[in-house]
Structures are given as C-alpha cells and as structure tokens.
C-alpha cells in the first residue's frame, strides 16, 4: 500500500498549483482504473472483441 500512496503523492505533486480538487480526484480515479485494468489483464479476466460486440448489440 505504501507504493500506492507514493504514486498518488507523485502524481499530485506533478499537477499545477492551480489544480482543483476535482482535477486531483479525477486523475487519481483514472490511475486507479488503469491499475485495475492491468491487473485484470494479468489475471486473464478479459472479454474478447467479439463478446464485447455482441454485448453492445444486445443493448
């Protein structure tokens, strides 16, 4: 968890001093989603393009 905290601090420190709280929250949200996506790929928890196309068409 310490690495995650350091990453968050690093990301925030690189943002401009004028960054709003919403900007910071959004940036951390995106980083969290990318992290979780990469972990899902590593674990093989993915959907093929064909499966996704079928799901989209069924809406």
C-alpha positions in Angstrom: 0.0 0.0 0.0 3.0 2.3 0.6 3.8 2.2 -3.1 0.2 3.3 -3.9 0.5 6.2 -1.5 3.8 7.3 -3.0 2.4 7.1 -6.5 -0.6 9.3 -5.5 1.7 11.8 -3.9 4.0 11.8 -7.0 1.0 12.3 -9.4 -0.4 15.2 -7.3 3.0 16.9 -6.9 3.3 17.0 -10.7 0.0 18.8 -11.2 -0.1 22.5 -11.4 -0.6 24.6 -8.3 -3.9 25.8 -9.7 -5.3 22.2 -9.9 -8.8 22.0 -8.4 -9.8 19.1 -6.1 -11.9 17.7 -8.9 -8.9 17.6 -11.1 -6.9 15.7 -8.5 -9.7 13.3 -7.8 -10.2 12.6 -11.5 -6.5 12.0 -12.1 -6.4 9.5 -9.2 -9.6 7.8 -10.4 -8.1 7.3 -13.8 -4.9 5.9 -12.4 -6.9 3.5 -10.2 -9.0 2.3 -13.2 -5.8 1.8 -15.3 -4.2 -0.2 -12.5 -7.2 -2.4 -12.0 -7.5 -2.9 -15.8 -3.9 -4.0 -16.0 -4.4 -6.4 -13.1 -7.4 -7.9 -14.7 -5.5 -8.5 -17.9 -2.7 -10.2 -15.9 -5.3 -12.5 -14.4 -6.8 -13.2 -17.7 -10.1 -11.6 -16.7 -10.9 -10.1 -20.1 -13.6 -10.1 -22.8 -12.9 -10.7 -26.4 -13.7 -8.1 -29.0 -16.4 -10.4 -30.4 -18.0 -10.9 -27.0 -18.0 -7.1 -26.4 -19.6 -6.5 -29.8 -22.4 -9.0 -29.0 -23.0 -7.3 -25.7 -23.1 -3.9 -27.3 -25.5 -5.1 -30.0 -27.8 -6.6 -27.3 -28.5 -3.2 -25.7 
